[in-house]
């Protein structure tokens, strides 16, 4: 079950959500949506969006719970022993 503050944040009419959308209008809408889905609280969403890299490609890092820049997207999504 989701935290109540996250449920309120995910409401399309939420003033807080609209504030985030306005502040981070330079973030691609899909990255914004995925960040919202992965956040555990409004503060967590703020931290995630503040650390979105400017350089692409990017991938979600589960351990850090952040978007990270990767130099080679294909190597970042497949396990190292995938070709073996």
JOTAQUI-V719864 format. One record per residue. N is the residue number from 1. SS is DSSP state (@ for helix, = for strand, . for the rest). OMEGA is omega as a letter, one per 40 degrees, with the letter a starting at -180 (NA if undefined). Layout:
N_SS_OMEGA + N_SS_OMEGA
//
This chain:
1_._a + 2_._i + 3_._a + 4_@_i + 5_@_i + 6_@_i + 7_@_i + 8_@_a + 9_@_a + 10_._i + 11_._a + 12_._a + 13_._a + 14_._i + 15_@_i + 16_@_i + 17_@_i + 18_@_i + 19_@_i + 20_@_a + 21_@_a + 22_@_a + 23_@_a + 24_._a + 25_._i + 26_._i + 27_._a + 28_._a + 29_@_i + 30_@_i + 31_@_i + 32_@_a + 33_@_i + 34_@_i + 35_@_i + 36_@_i + 37_@_a + 38_@_a + 39_._a + 40_._a + 41_._i + 42_@_i + 43_@_i + 44_@_i + 45_@_i + 46_@_a + 47_@_i + 48_@_a + 49_@_i + 50_@_a + 51_._i + 52_._a + 53_._i + 54_._a + 55_._i + 56_._e + 57_._i + 58_=_i + 59_=_i + 60_=_i + 61_=_a + 62_._a + 63_._a + 64_._a + 65_._a + 66_=_i + 67_=_i + 68_=_i + 69_=_i + 70_._a + 71_._i + 72_._a + 73_@_a + 74_@_i + 75_@_a + 76_@_a + 77_@_i + 78_._i + 79_._a + 80_._a + 81_._a + 82_._a + 83_._a + 84_._NA
//
